[in-house]
Amino acid sequence: MKKELLGDRVELIYGFSVRTDNEPKGKYPVYGSNGIIGFIDSFKVKGPGIIIGRKGTVGAVTYSSENFTPTDTTYYVALKDNTKDDLKFWYYYLQLIGLDKLNSHSTVPGLSRDLAYLKEIRVPEKAEQKLIADFLTVIDDKIALNKRINTELENLAKTIYNYWFVQFDFPNNEGKPYKSSGGEMEWNEELKMEIPKGWKTKSLYDIAIYTNGLAMQKHRPNGDEKLPVIKIKEMNEGYSAATEYARPDIEDAYLIREGDVLFSWSASLNVMIWADKVGALNQHIFKVTSEFYPRYYFYHQISNYLNHFKLMAENRKTTMGHITIDHLKESRIVVPDDDSLILKCGERIEPILDLIVKNRMTNIDLMEVRDFLLPMLMNGQVKVKSEAKEQLSMAAEPQVKYGK
């Protein structure tokens, strides 16, 4: 691979001034510096294409497989010679060459096109570019497939939960939906609604244990052994290069493992099931457990109540939501009179949640493999054989057997 300049192979073109209200009302995506920011009914650039953050998230690289509009905080990429270069290869390659460091040093940080063009590069011939791009695309397609599967699984789990405990159409003694089949209901004055006869009202505090995280700056690692710290950013986005670390000898109550339920009670109110490697729980997040109720039950109860908590924060006209133990105690939820109903529903939902966690963990492994291989593929340390894509595609597809 001979040494060249980036400007010899690609052109970075300014995006367009376009308005979007961030609502998916149109057909074509609009890209800002860090991905899709909305949709409109027309497009400026025929896809597929590559978008690079020019202002804001400088140097972030995004790929659009369809027609799109890049905003004026971005550049979009044009290959100078399609016979020499593969567009998808350049999507991966541009992530590696440090575009985020090519700052214009103006008062508003931005990617300097002139500096980018002077970046020295070495790229393989187009045939090898395509092999590399196809190989990496199979991994990314599997990651995207797992995300789509999880979206459907999450919707399925929520639908089952709502059917049983919100619509009250759990199976009656005859296996028919309780409320729809005329099951006896009674008015609950506290909730101002009808609930199944004999059911009770409790609080979120009654059905779970809420363990607040530690101030991890007091538990900095003093050796090579360390644990990543789970703050709200990690809870929502996963671990990153900016993740901080803590000593590994903290109490077990503050360790988070895959499958644990986390509830951020400050700033960004959210509840989720953790699906990453073991970490140390920072303050402002509850680890939610229960001695009596299965995970799915308190997870969905909290999820259903989040909108109420967010409304409370909004009504206080504060920029930061802040849910306290007192708020948990004051919350009111409906709980069956027979715990066996909760357990029966758990037999349906818990395996779905386990599969969601498994798919997320698989994606983390795939991303680690991809990111490990990416620089070695680009600099020629690792070569992709022509049959590798087909073998990887077969490994990525679910193996289904029919018949006996």
C-alpha positions, -999 to +999 in steps of 0.1 A: +000+000+000+015+033-011+014+065+009-011+091-003-031+121+010-068+118+020-076+147-004-063+126-033-091+100-028-122+117-013-139+150-013-156+164+018-187+184+009-206+208+031-240+198+042-272+219+039-292+243+060-323+223+067-350+225+094-365+195+112-386+192+143-370+159+152-402+140+145-403+111+120-429+127+097-411+123+064-395+094+045-359+105+042-334+108+071-317+141+081-282+137+096-266+159+121-230+155+134-239+125+155-265+106+134-302+110+124-320+140+139-352+137+120-370+129+087-383+150+059-402+144+026-373+152+003-335+145+001-304+163-010-280+135-015-286+102-033-276+073-011-257+053+000-235+078+016-211+087+044-217+116+068-189+131+090-195+155+119-181+189+111-194+208+142-207+194+175-195+158+175-165+164+154-152+135+133-181+112+140-187+090+110-222+077+100-234+056+070-267+060+053-279+032+031-307+053+016-311+088+002-305+114+028-299+151+037-268+161+057-271+193+078-247+222+077-230+208+108-216+179+087-197+170+056-207+143+033-182+122+014-177+118-024-152+093-037-131+109-064-128+076-084-154+049-079-133+024-099-105+026-073-125+028-040-154+011-022-177+034-004-185+010+025-147+004+031-143+042+034-170+043+061-149+020+082-116+035+073-126+071+081-134+060+117-098+051+122-077+080+110-083+105+139-106+130+122-118+141+156-084+155+163-083+177+131-098+207+149-099+241+131-090+257+165-116+284+160-138+296+188-163+269+179-145+236+175-149+221+141-133+196+116-109+214+093-114+202+058-080+215+047-062+196+075-082+165+067-071+166+031-035+166+042-039+135+063-015+108+051-032+075+043-025+040+030-054+020+015-055-014-003-067-020-038-105-019-044-108-057-045-094-060-010-113-030+002-145-048-007-135-080+011-128-060+042-160-040+040-181-071+034-166-089+063-172-060+087-207-054+073-217-090+082-208-083+118-226-050+118-257-066+102-258-092+129-256-065+156-284-046+139-305-078+136-301-085+173-312-050+181-343-055+160-351-088+176-347-072+210-371-044+201-397-070+192-390-091+224-392-060+246-426-051+230-438-087+235-428-088+272-445-054+278-476-066+259-479-097+280-474-077+312-500-051+303-524-077+292-523-094+327-517-065+351-529-033+333-559-046+313-566-073+339-571-100+312-549-126+329-562-162+324-591-170+347-598-205+361-611-215+327-581-200+308-602-171+295-592-134+298-605-124+333-619-089+327-632-095+291-649-126+303-669-108+330-645-113+359-657-095+390-643-060+394-646-034+422-640+003+425-608+014+443-613+048+458-576+053+462-568+048+426-601+061+412-605+030+390-619-005+389-596-033+398-601-071+401-620-080+432-596-088+461-566-071+446-547-046+468-528-013+464-492-011+474-463+012+466-432+006+445-412+006+477-433-023+490-424-046+461-386-041+458-354-031+475-336+000+462-299+002+468-283+035+460-248+035+445-217+048+461-197+080+455-171+061+436-145+089+437-139+077+472-131+042+459-105+049+433-083+019+423-049+017+439-035-010+417-039-028+384-071-045+394-102-023+389-139-023+380-156+000+355-180+025+372-216+026+360-228+062+360-259+074+342-240+077+310-228+041+312-263+029+321-277+045+290-248+040+265-226+013+279-189+015+288-166+038+268-130+051+268-143+078+292-156+053+318-140+057+352-128+029+374-131+018+411-115-007+434-128-043+429-132-049+467-164-029+471-193-046+488-213-071+467-244-050+471-228-024+448-217-047+421-238-049+390-239-080+369-258-089+337-295-091+343-296-067+372-323-040+371-311-004+373-332+027+380-316+062+376-334+085+400-316+117+393-313+139+361-323+112+335-351+091+349-348+056+334-351+020+343-333-008+324-319-043+327-281-043+326-264-063+299-227-057+301-197-068+321-196-065+358-193-030+371-194-008+403-226+011+409-223+049+412-246+072+432-278+085+416-287+050+404-307+024+423-299-013+420-334-028+423-339-063+438-366-081+456-369-110+481-404-119+471-412-107+436-396-118+403-375-094+383-399-088+354-426-077+378-408-049+396-391-039+364-423-034+345-441-018+375-413+008+377-413+013+339-451+019+340-447+045+367-419+064+351-442+088+332-458+097+365-424+104+380-414+125+350-445+145+352-438+152+389-403+165+379-418+187+352-444+201+375-416+211+399-402+231+370-367+219+377-340+210+351-332+178+371-356+151+380-351+137+415-369+107+428-365+100+465-374+070+487-404+090+499-417+093+463-414+055+460-433+050+493-460+075+481-465+057+447-496+036+443-498+004+422-522-025+419-510-059+431-528-093+428-542-109+459-526-142+448-488-142+442-491-174+421-505-152+393-473-132+393-452-163+392-472-178+363-467-146+343-430-148+351-428-182+335-437-164+302-418-132+306-386-140+323-372-162+295-379-133+271-359-109+293-331-135+296-329-137+258-328-099+255-299-098+279-282-126+259-286-108+226-272-076+241-242-094+255-236-111+221-236-076+205-210-064+230-188-093+221-193-087+183-185-050+187-153-058+206-142-083+179-150-058+152-132-030+169-102-052+176-100-064+140-107-030+123-072-014+126-055-047+117-076-052+086-069-016+075-031-017+079-028-052+064-019-071+095-049-094+090-061-104+056-097-115+047-100-146+025-126-146-001-146-174+016-145-156+050-176-135+044-197-165+034-185-185+065-192-156+088-226-150+073-235-186+079-223-184+115-243-152+121-276-167+109-298-187+133-296-224+126-331-237+122-339-274+118-373-286+105-389-320+109-380-346+134 
